[in-house]
Amino acid sequence: MSGDVLSYERCGIERILEKIDEVISLNKVEIPKDKLSPYGRDCDDDGPVYHYDYDDDTIDKIRCIRNILLMSKVAVERLDYLLSGDDGEESFRERFDAEILDAITNFK
């Protein structure tokens, strides 16, 4: 079966995590001038334009949200496997504990 009760919800969490990873990786990364659209930009503005331009404290908060969502993803996946009958209660508890601990230790 491989868990199908909550698969749609799990995909939503994964998409949010991908977007967060994009924001973190592209923060303060300058967009090359030749890739900028001439629309919506002041002709006199010669300063750099970034994909995202958040300060370090904001990025730390975004990382915190990422870590919370990562733990949520693991929890929903484990619940999905339990509800779909792929895991029994004992394996659910064992895998939940192990995977949540792994998620916590691998925070970025």
MMTF fields as JSON, N, C-alpha, C and O atoms, coordinates in Angstrom:
{
  "mmtfVersion": "1.0.0",
  "mmtfProducer": "UNKNOWN",
  "numBonds": 431,
  "numAtoms": 432,
  "numGroups": 108,
  "numChains": 1,
  "numModels": 1,
  "chainsPerModel": [1],
  "groupsPerChain": [108],
  "chainIdList": ["A"],
  "bondAtomList": [4, 2, 8, 6, 12, 10, 16, 14, 20, 18, 24, 22, 28, 26, 32, 30, 36, 34, 40, 38, 44, 42, 48, 46, 52, 50, 56, 54, 60, 58, 64, 62, 68, 66, 72, 70, 76, 74, 80, 78, 84, 82, 88, 86, 92, 90, 96, 94, 100, 98, 104, 102, 108, 106, 112, 110, 116, 114, 120, 118, 124, 122, 128, 126, 132, 130, 136, 134, 140, 138, 144, 142, 148, 146, 152, 150, 156, 154, 160, 158, 164, 162, 168, 166, 172, 170, 176, 174, 180, 178, 184, 182, 188, 186, 192, 190, 196, 194, 200, 198, 204, 202, 208, 206, 212, 210, 216, 214, 220, 218, 224, 222, 228, 226, 232, 230, 236, 234, 240, 238, 244, 242, 248, 246, 252, 250, 256, 254, 260, 258, 264, 262, 268, 266, 272, 270, 276, 274, 280, 278, 284, 282, 288, 286, 292, 290, 296, 294, 300, 298, 304, 302, 308, 306, 312, 310, 316, 314, 320, 318, 324, 322, 328, 326, 332, 330, 336, 334, 340, 338, 344, 342, 348, 346, 352, 350, 356, 354, 360, 358, 364, 362, 368, 366, 372, 370, 376, 374, 380, 378, 384, 382, 388, 386, 392, 390, 396, 394, 400, 398, 404, 402, 408, 406, 412, 410, 416, 414, 420, 418, 424, 422, 428, 426],
  "bondOrderList": [1, 1, 1, 1, 1, 1, 1, 1, 1, 1, 1, 1, 1, 1, 1, 1, 1, 1, 1, 1, 1, 1, 1, 1, 1, 1, 1, 1, 1, 1, 1, 1, 1, 1, 1, 1, 1, 1, 1, 1, 1, 1, 1, 1, 1, 1, 1, 1, 1, 1, 1, 1, 1, 1, 1, 1, 1, 1, 1, 1, 1, 1, 1, 1, 1, 1, 1, 1, 1, 1, 1, 1, 1, 1, 1, 1, 1, 1, 1, 1, 1, 1, 1, 1, 1, 1, 1, 1, 1, 1, 1, 1, 1, 1, 1, 1, 1, 1, 1, 1, 1, 1, 1, 1, 1, 1, 1],
  "groupList": [{"groupName": "MET", "atomNameList": ["N", "CA", "C", "O"], "elementList": ["N", "C", "C", "O"], "formalChargeList": [0, 0, 0, 0], "bondAtomList": [1, 0, 2, 1, 3, 2], "bondOrderList": [1, 1, 2], "singleLetterCode": "M", "chemCompType": "L-PEPTIDE LINKING"}, {"groupName": "SER", "atomNameList": ["N", "CA", "C", "O"], "elementList": ["N", "C", "C", "O"], "formalChargeList": [0, 0, 0, 0], "bondAtomList": [1, 0, 2, 1, 3, 2], "bondOrderList": [1, 1, 2], "singleLetterCode": "S", "chemCompType": "L-PEPTIDE LINKING"}, {"groupName": "GLY", "atomNameList": ["N", "CA", "C", "O"], "elementList": ["N", "C", "C", "O"], "formalChargeList": [0, 0, 0, 0], "bondAtomList": [1, 0, 2, 1, 3, 2], "bondOrderList": [1, 1, 2], "singleLetterCode": "G", "chemCompType": "PEPTIDE LINKING"}, {"groupName": "ASP", "atomNameList": ["N", "CA", "C", "O"], "elementList": ["N", "C", "C", "O"], "formalChargeList": [0, 0, 0, 0], "bondAtomList": [1, 0, 2, 1, 3, 2], "bondOrderList": [1, 1, 2], "singleLetterCode": "D", "chemCompType": "L-PEPTIDE LINKING"}, {"groupName": "VAL", "atomNameList": ["N", "CA", "C", "O"], "elementList": ["N", "C", "C", "O"], "formalChargeList": [0, 0, 0, 0], "bondAtomList": [1, 0, 2, 1, 3, 2], "bondOrderList": [1, 1, 2], "singleLetterCode": "V", "chemCompType": "L-PEPTIDE LINKING"}, {"groupName": "LEU", "atomNameList": ["N", "CA", "C", "O"], "elementList": ["N", "C", "C", "O"], "formalChargeList": [0, 0, 0, 0], "bondAtomList": [1, 0, 2, 1, 3, 2], "bondOrderList": [1, 1, 2], "singleLetterCode": "L", "chemCompType": "L-PEPTIDE LINKING"}, {"groupName": "TYR", "atomNameList": ["N", "CA", "C", "O"], "elementList": ["N", "C", "C", "O"], "formalChargeList": [0, 0, 0, 0], "bondAtomList": [1, 0, 2, 1, 3, 2], "bondOrderList": [1, 1, 2], "singleLetterCode": "Y", "chemCompType": "L-PEPTIDE LINKING"}, {"groupName": "GLU", "atomNameList": ["N", "CA", "C", "O"], "elementList": ["N", "C", "C", "O"], "formalChargeList": [0, 0, 0, 0], "bondAtomList": [1, 0, 2, 1, 3, 2], "bondOrderList": [1, 1, 2], "singleLetterCode": "E", "chemCompType": "L-PEPTIDE LINKING"}, {"groupName": "ARG", "atomNameList": ["N", "CA", "C", "O"], "elementList": ["N", "C", "C", "O"], "formalChargeList": [0, 0, 0, 0], "bondAtomList": [1, 0, 2, 1, 3, 2], "bondOrderList": [1, 1, 2], "singleLetterCode": "R", "chemCompType": "L-PEPTIDE LINKING"}, {"groupName": "CYS", "atomNameList": ["N", "CA", "C", "O"], "elementList": ["N", "C", "C", "O"], "formalChargeList": [0, 0, 0, 0], "bondAtomList": [1, 0, 2, 1, 3, 2], "bondOrderList": [1, 1, 2], "singleLetterCode": "C", "chemCompType": "L-PEPTIDE LINKING"}, {"groupName": "ILE", "atomNameList": ["N", "CA", "C", "O"], "elementList": ["N", "C", "C", "O"], "formalChargeList": [0, 0, 0, 0], "bondAtomList": [1, 0, 2, 1, 3, 2], "bondOrderList": [1, 1, 2], "singleLetterCode": "I", "chemCompType": "L-PEPTIDE LINKING"}, {"groupName": "LYS", "atomNameList": ["N", "CA", "C", "O"], "elementList": ["N", "C", "C", "O"], "formalChargeList": [0, 0, 0, 0], "bondAtomList": [1, 0, 2, 1, 3, 2], "bondOrderList": [1, 1, 2], "singleLetterCode": "K", "chemCompType": "L-PEPTIDE LINKING"}, {"groupName": "ASN", "atomNameList": ["N", "CA", "C", "O"], "elementList": ["N", "C", "C", "O"], "formalChargeList": [0, 0, 0, 0], "bondAtomList": [1, 0, 2, 1, 3, 2], "bondOrderList": [1, 1, 2], "singleLetterCode": "N", "chemCompType": "L-PEPTIDE LINKING"}, {"groupName": "PRO", "atomNameList": ["N", "CA", "C", "O"], "elementList": ["N", "C", "C", "O"], "formalChargeList": [0, 0, 0, 0], "bondAtomList": [1, 0, 2, 1, 3, 2], "bondOrderList": [1, 1, 2], "singleLetterCode": "P", "chemCompType": "L-PEPTIDE LINKING"}, {"groupName": "HIS", "atomNameList": ["N", "CA", "C", "O"], "elementList": ["N", "C", "C", "O"], "formalChargeList": [0, 0, 0, 0], "bondAtomList": [1, 0, 2, 1, 3, 2], "bondOrderList": [1, 1, 2], "singleLetterCode": "H", "chemCompType": "L-PEPTIDE LINKING"}, {"groupName": "THR", "atomNameList": ["N", "CA", "C", "O"], "elementList": ["N", "C", "C", "O"], "formalChargeList": [0, 0, 0, 0], "bondAtomList": [1, 0, 2, 1, 3, 2], "bondOrderList": [1, 1, 2], "singleLetterCode": "T", "chemCompType": "L-PEPTIDE LINKING"}, {"groupName": "ALA", "atomNameList": ["N", "CA", "C", "O"], "elementList": ["N", "C", "C", "O"], "formalChargeList": [0, 0, 0, 0], "bondAtomList": [1, 0, 2, 1, 3, 2], "bondOrderList": [1, 1, 2], "singleLetterCode": "A", "chemCompType": "L-PEPTIDE LINKING"}, {"groupName": "PHE", "atomNameList": ["N", "CA", "C", "O"], "elementList": ["N", "C", "C", "O"], "formalChargeList": [0, 0, 0, 0], "bondAtomList": [1, 0, 2, 1, 3, 2], "bondOrderList": [1, 1, 2], "singleLetterCode": "F", "chemCompType": "L-PEPTIDE LINKING"}],
  "groupTypeList": [0, 1, 2, 3, 4, 5, 1, 6, 7, 8, 9, 2, 10, 7, 8, 10, 5, 7, 11, 10, 3, 7, 4, 10, 1, 5, 12, 11, 4, 7, 10, 13, 11, 3, 11, 5, 1, 13, 6, 2, 8, 3, 9, 3, 3, 3, 2, 13, 4, 6, 14, 6, 3, 6, 3, 3, 3, 15, 10, 3, 11, 10, 8, 9, 10, 8, 12, 10, 5, 5, 0, 1, 11, 4, 16, 4, 7, 8, 5, 3, 6, 5, 5, 1, 2, 3, 3, 2, 7, 7, 1, 17, 8, 7, 8, 17, 3, 16, 7, 10, 5, 3, 16, 10, 15, 12, 17, 11],
  "groupIdList": [1, 2, 3, 4, 5, 6, 7, 8, 9, 10, 11, 12, 13, 14, 15, 16, 17, 18, 19, 20, 21, 22, 23, 24, 25, 26, 27, 28, 29, 30, 31, 32, 33, 34, 35, 36, 37, 38, 39, 40, 41, 42, 43, 44, 45, 46, 47, 48, 49, 50, 51, 52, 53, 54, 55, 56, 57, 58, 59, 60, 61, 62, 63, 64, 65, 66, 67, 68, 69, 70, 71, 72, 73, 74, 75, 76, 77, 78, 79, 80, 81, 82, 83, 84, 85, 86, 87, 88, 89, 90, 91, 92, 93, 94, 95, 96, 97, 98, 99, 100, 101, 102, 103, 104, 105, 106, 107, 108],
  "secStructList": [7, 7, 7, 7, 1, 1, 2, 2, 2, 2, 2, 2, 2, 2, 2, 2, 2, 2, 2, 2, 2, 2, 2, 2, 2, 2, 5, 6, 7, 5, 7, 7, 4, 4, 4, 1, 7, 1, 6, 6, 1, 7, 6, 6, 7, 7, 1, 7, 7, 5, 1, 5, 7, 7, 7, 2, 2, 2, 2, 2, 2, 2, 2, 2, 2, 2, 2, 2, 2, 2, 2, 2, 2, 2, 2, 2, 2, 2, 2, 2, 2, 2, 2, 6, 6, 1, 1, 7, 2, 2, 2, 2, 2, 2, 2, 2, 2, 2, 2, 2, 2, 2, 2, 2, 2, 6, 7, 7],
  "xCoordList": [0.809, 0.0, 0.845, 0.607, 1.805, 2.72, 2.006, 2.374, 1.019, 0.354, -0.359, 0.282, -1.675, -2.394, -3.547, -4.271, -3.729, -4.824, -4.551, -5.462, -3.304, -2.932, -1.897, -1.173, -1.816, -0.756, -0.864, 0.161, -2.075, -2.25, -1.699, -1.009, -2.001, -1.52, -0.007, 0.642, 0.56, 2.017, 2.676, 3.715, 2.095, 2.656, 2.636, 3.562, 1.605, 1.532, 2.661, 3.271, 2.942, 4.046, 5.368, 6.219, 5.548, 6.788, 6.976, 8.091, 5.888, 5.99, 6.37, 7.162, 5.821, 6.186, 7.658, 8.364, 8.127, 9.538, 10.449, 11.499, 10.057, 10.854, 10.933, 11.996, 9.821, 9.806, 10.679, 11.422, 10.591, 11.425, 12.9, 13.706, 13.264, 14.659, 15.12, 16.263, 14.231, 14.56, 14.82, 15.789, 13.951, 14.116, 15.448, 16.179, 15.754, 17.0, 18.21, 19.163, 18.179, 19.345, 19.519, 20.644, 18.445, 18.549, 18.548, 18.603, 18.485, 18.511, 19.862, 20.918, 19.805, 20.986, 21.76, 22.897, 21.159, 21.788, 21.295, 20.096, 22.238, 21.9, 21.408, 21.949, 20.383, 19.891, 20.754, 20.886, 21.344, 22.171, 21.356, 20.171, 22.013, 21.347, 20.654, 19.563, 21.275, 20.674, 19.438, 18.723, 19.183, 18.008, 16.857, 15.762, 17.106, 16.078, 15.091, 15.466, 13.856, 12.839, 12.945, 13.145, 12.817, 12.884, 11.626, 11.597, 10.606, 9.355, 9.38, 9.922, 8.802, 8.709, 10.001, 10.134, 10.961, 12.239, 12.551, 12.458, 12.921, 13.262, 14.528, 15.532, 14.477, 15.622, 16.856, 17.982, 16.654, 17.783, 18.365, 19.408, 17.71, 18.161, 19.203, 18.87, 20.461, 21.535, 22.007, 22.96, 21.345, 21.747, 21.401, 20.647, 21.952, 21.689, 20.235, 19.596, 19.745, 18.415, 18.613, 19.304, 18.0, 18.172, 16.897, 15.795, 17.076, 15.912, 15.08, 13.867, 15.745, 15.142, 16.156, 17.363, 15.66, 16.565, 16.145, 15.779, 16.204, 15.815, 17.053, 18.117, 16.904, 18.047, 18.229, 17.368, 19.366, 19.729, 18.707, 18.422, 18.157, 17.171, 15.912, 15.342, 15.489, 14.315, 14.602, 13.754, 15.782, 16.155, 16.214, 15.832, 16.687, 16.684, 15.267, 15.037, 14.32, 12.914, 12.359, 11.606, 12.731, 12.294, 12.863, 12.175, 14.113, 14.712, 13.965, 13.776, 13.546, 12.773, 11.457, 11.064, 10.781, 9.544, 9.814, 9.025, 10.929, 11.305, 11.455, 10.983, 12.113, 12.324, 11.008, 10.817, 10.111, 8.794, 8.05, 7.454, 8.084, 7.407, 8.041, 7.342, 9.355, 10.029, 9.548, 9.283, 9.441, 8.919, 7.458, 7.034, 6.691, 5.284, 5.175, 4.318, 6.041, 6.045, 6.299, 5.611, 7.279, 7.589, 6.389, 6.021, 5.787, 4.655, 3.467, 2.836, 3.153, 2.026, 2.301, 1.395, 3.535, 3.875, 3.694, 3.129, 4.163, 4.009, 2.532, 2.105, 1.748, 0.312, -0.354, -1.224, 0.043, -0.504, -0.274, -1.186, 0.928, 1.239, 0.435, 0.046, 0.185, -0.626, -2.07, -2.658, -2.644, -4.044, -4.309, -5.407, -3.314, -3.498, -3.235, -3.433, -2.796, -2.555, -1.171, -0.899, -0.287, 1.074, 1.918, 2.84, 1.612, 2.301, 1.283, 0.153, 1.698, 0.916, 1.266, 2.136, 0.603, 0.833, 2.264, 2.857, 2.822, 4.18, 5.201, 6.059, 5.105, 6.057, 5.817, 6.761, 4.556, 4.262, 5.017, 5.684, 4.92, 5.585, 7.107, 7.775, 7.647, 9.1, 9.608, 10.576, 8.959, 9.395, 9.19, 10.028, 8.082, 7.827, 8.961, 9.539, 9.275, 10.341, 11.676, 12.367, 12.037, 13.321, 13.372, 14.378, 12.31, 12.334, 12.206, 12.787, 11.457, 11.387, 12.761, 13.231, 13.402, 14.747, 15.716, 16.539, 15.627, 16.485, 16.217, 17.155, 14.957, 14.604, 15.174, 15.673, 15.11, 15.615, 17.132, 17.663, 17.823, 19.284, 19.793, 20.953, 18.942, 19.357, 18.821, 18.77, 18.426, 17.961, 19.062, 20.24, 18.662, 19.617, 19.497, 20.21],
  "yCoordList": [-1.206, 0.0, 1.259, 2.161, 1.335, 2.476, 3.79, 4.848, 3.715, 4.904, 5.704, 6.307, 5.719, 6.503, 7.3, 7.97, 7.244, 7.958, 9.458, 10.262, 9.83, 11.244, 11.672, 12.643, 10.973, 11.265, 12.674, 13.312, 13.174, 14.524, 15.56, 16.497, 15.389, 16.312, 16.258, 17.288, 15.056, 14.918, 15.656, 16.289, 15.587, 16.292, 17.798, 18.495, 18.303, 19.738, 20.182, 21.226, 19.405, 19.735, 19.699, 20.567, 18.71, 18.605, 19.814, 20.314, 20.284, 21.466, 22.705, 23.526, 22.842, 23.984, 23.895, 24.904, 22.714, 22.536, 22.883, 23.498, 22.496, 22.833, 24.348, 24.879, 25.037, 26.495, 27.15, 28.086, 26.669, 27.212, 27.004, 27.914, 25.818, 25.555, 26.501, 26.959, 26.792, 27.734, 29.132, 29.792, 29.571, 30.907, 30.995, 31.975, 29.977, 29.981, 29.97, 30.72, 29.133, 29.013, 30.221, 30.521, 30.914, 32.058, 33.405, 34.455, 33.371, 34.628, 35.32, 34.704, 36.599, 37.439, 37.024, 37.456, 36.193, 35.831, 36.829, 36.965, 37.509, 38.555, 37.959, 36.971, 38.576, 38.199, 38.929, 40.15, 38.211, 38.888, 39.941, 39.751, 41.043, 42.163, 41.712, 42.191, 40.795, 40.359, 39.476, 39.191, 39.045, 38.221, 39.044, 38.523, 40.314, 41.172, 41.624, 41.917, 41.67, 42.218, 43.735, 44.307, 44.396, 45.861, 46.479, 47.678, 45.676, 46.189, 46.124, 45.186, 47.107, 47.111, 47.487, 47.279, 48.038, 48.424, 49.841, 50.171, 50.666, 52.06, 52.119, 51.485, 52.872, 52.986, 53.542, 53.22, 54.373, 54.987, 54.087, 54.402, 52.991, 52.099, 51.136, 50.21, 51.355, 50.483, 49.5, 48.754, 49.496, 48.593, 47.153, 46.886, 46.228, 44.809, 44.451, 45.061, 43.463, 42.915, 41.454, 40.705, 41.066, 39.714, 38.891, 39.433, 37.575, 36.689, 36.933, 37.131, 36.915, 37.221, 38.052, 37.856, 38.976, 39.886, 40.019, 41.101, 38.89, 38.873, 38.952, 38.453, 39.589, 39.658, 38.309, 37.432, 38.172, 36.888, 36.422, 35.228, 37.343, 36.967, 36.383, 35.413, 36.978, 36.461, 35.076, 34.188, 34.886, 33.566, 32.534, 31.382, 32.928, 32.003, 31.568, 30.402, 32.497, 32.162, 31.237, 30.309, 31.491, 30.629, 29.228, 28.24, 29.134, 27.818, 27.113, 25.897, 27.868, 27.304, 26.726, 25.623, 27.478, 26.987, 25.72, 24.775, 25.699, 24.515, 23.294, 22.203, 23.493, 22.377, 21.867, 20.661, 22.785, 22.387, 21.591, 20.555, 22.075, 21.361, 20.01, 19.051, 19.926, 18.653, 17.618, 16.468, 18.036, 17.116, 16.782, 15.643, 17.753, 17.505, 16.507, 15.623, 16.651, 15.725, 14.297, 13.366, 14.132, 12.804, 12.268, 11.103, 13.102, 12.663, 12.27, 11.243, 13.072, 12.768, 11.502, 10.697, 11.317, 10.095, 8.867, 7.867, 8.935, 7.79, 7.517, 6.362, 8.579, 8.414, 7.816, 6.953, 8.263, 7.742, 6.24, 5.497, 5.789, 4.365, 3.57, 2.432, 4.171, 3.496, 3.383, 2.302, 4.503, 4.521, 3.662, 3.128, 3.527, 2.723, 1.243, 0.421, 0.9, -0.495, -1.002, -2.193, -0.127, -0.544, -0.775, -1.591, -0.073, -0.241, -0.641, -0.152, -1.533, -1.815, -0.788, 0.057, -0.857, 0.139, 0.117, 1.169, -1.083, -1.172, -0.584, 0.207, -0.972, -0.43, 1.07, 1.821, 1.505, 2.944, 3.694, 4.689, 3.226, 3.912, 3.885, 4.896, 2.736, 2.618, 3.527, 4.265, 3.469, 4.289, 5.777, 6.6, 6.117, 7.514, 8.056, 9.098, 7.342, 7.798, 7.934, 8.942, 6.92, 6.932, 8.043, 8.744, 8.207, 9.186, 10.62, 11.53, 10.838, 12.184, 12.545, 13.668, 11.608, 11.862, 12.168, 13.076, 11.42, 11.668, 13.046, 13.76, 13.427, 14.758, 15.856, 16.86, 15.686, 16.688, 16.809, 17.919, 15.701, 15.75, 16.266, 16.665, 16.263, 16.727, 18.112, 18.487, 18.862, 20.23, 21.036, 20.886, 21.898, 22.777, 24.166, 25.068],
  "zCoordList": [0.0, 0.0, 0.0, -0.803, 0.867, 1.034, 1.361, 0.85, 2.185, 2.694, 1.632, 0.772, 1.68, 0.688, 1.281, 0.544, 2.557, 3.209, 3.231, 3.037, 3.467, 3.597, 2.563, 2.784, 1.45, 0.474, -0.104, -0.341, -0.335, -0.865, 0.114, -0.288, 1.376, 2.403, 2.525, 2.709, 2.422, 2.481, 1.328, 1.514, 0.157, -1.014, -0.795, -1.21, -0.156, 0.127, 1.037, 0.807, 2.059, 2.967, 2.203, 2.4, 1.338, 0.564, -0.356, -0.506, -0.972, -1.844, -1.037, -1.5, 0.144, 0.999, 1.382, 1.352, 1.739, 2.083, 0.906, 1.095, -0.298, -1.484, -1.677, -1.997, -1.486, -1.637, -0.57, -0.862, 0.646, 1.721, 1.404, 1.598, 0.918, 0.559, -0.551, -0.545, -1.501, -2.571, -2.007, -2.383, -1.111, -0.514, 0.228, 0.088, 1.012, 1.784, 0.845, 1.058, -0.183, -1.061, -1.982, -2.382, -2.326, -3.229, -2.512, -3.152, -1.188, -0.452, -0.658, -0.516, -0.992, -1.237, -2.486, -2.677, -3.339, -4.606, -5.652, -5.893, -6.255, -7.211, -8.53, -9.026, -9.077, -10.406, -11.423, -11.347, -12.375, -13.38, -14.141, -14.416, -14.469, -15.15, -16.436, -16.747, -17.186, -18.448, -18.247, -19.208, -17.018, -16.727, -16.143, -15.932, -15.887, -15.304, -16.374, -17.509, -15.991, -16.878, -16.842, -15.771, -17.979, -17.973, -17.354, -17.074, -17.145, -16.586, -15.07, -14.485, -14.455, -13.004, -12.312, -11.106, -13.048, -12.45, -12.899, -14.081, -11.939, -12.209, -13.059, -12.733, -14.133, -15.05, -14.349, -14.728, -13.333, -12.645, -11.56, -10.988, -11.277, -10.2, -10.751, -11.491, -10.391, -10.865, -9.803, -10.027, -8.65, -7.575, -7.905, -8.841, -7.135, -7.386, -7.068, -6.211, -7.774, -7.512, -7.134, -7.825, -6.036, -5.515, -5.717, -5.809, -5.783, -5.812, -4.558, -4.633, -3.406, -2.107, -1.345, -1.479, -0.551, 0.156, 1.617, 2.076, 2.344, 3.752, 4.629, 4.265, 5.796, 6.706, 7.415, 7.349, 8.088, 8.703, 9.736, 9.826, 10.511, 11.525, 10.881, 11.38, 9.779, 9.07, 8.497, 8.576, 7.925, 7.394, 8.518, 8.314, 9.697, 10.841, 11.197, 11.519, 11.141, 11.429, 10.335, 10.629, 9.085, 7.986, 8.17, 7.912, 8.613, 8.894, 10.023, 9.984, 11.013, 12.125, 11.605, 11.983, 10.735, 10.128, 9.333, 9.373, 8.608, 7.833, 8.743, 8.421, 9.875, 10.795, 11.384, 11.538, 11.708, 12.213, 11.148, 11.445, 9.905, 8.82, 8.54, 8.213, 8.664, 8.453, 9.473, 9.125, 10.722, 11.743, 11.456, 11.657, 10.993, 10.651, 9.505, 9.521, 8.521, 7.372, 7.845, 7.426, 8.71, 9.241, 10.024, 9.873, 10.849, 11.671, 10.799, 11.048, 9.778, 8.892, 8.094, 7.878, 7.656, 6.925, 7.795, 7.352, 9.008, 9.913, 10.176, 10.185, 10.39, 10.611, 9.372, 9.492, 8.201, 6.953, 6.857, 6.494, 7.178, 7.113, 8.137, 7.876, 9.306, 10.321, 9.839, 9.879, 9.383, 8.97, 7.736, 7.578, 6.862, 5.656, 5.903, 5.008, 7.098, 7.441, 7.086, 7.235, 6.619, 6.286, 7.537, 7.522, 8.601, 9.885, 10.938, 10.948, 11.822, 13.017, 14.081, 13.87, 15.205, 16.257, 16.775, 17.01, 16.954, 17.485, 16.505, 16.897, 15.234, 14.25, 14.042, 13.796, 14.141, 14.066, 15.149, 14.865, 16.388, 17.51, 17.35, 17.569, 16.97, 16.803, 15.685, 15.869, 14.544, 13.408, 13.675, 13.305, 14.312, 14.654, 15.513, 15.206, 16.593, 17.494, 16.759, 16.904, 15.971, 15.265, 14.215, 14.109, 13.447, 12.357, 12.859, 12.268, 13.937, 14.521, 15.091, 14.906, 15.776, 16.306, 15.177, 15.296, 14.081, 12.915, 12.331, 11.976, 12.227, 11.696, 12.586, 12.078, 13.88, 14.82, 14.692, 14.703, 14.573, 14.505, 13.169, 13.064, 12.144, 10.822, 10.469, 9.297, 11.485, 11.23, 10.569, 10.892, 9.635, 8.945, 9.494, 9.054]
}
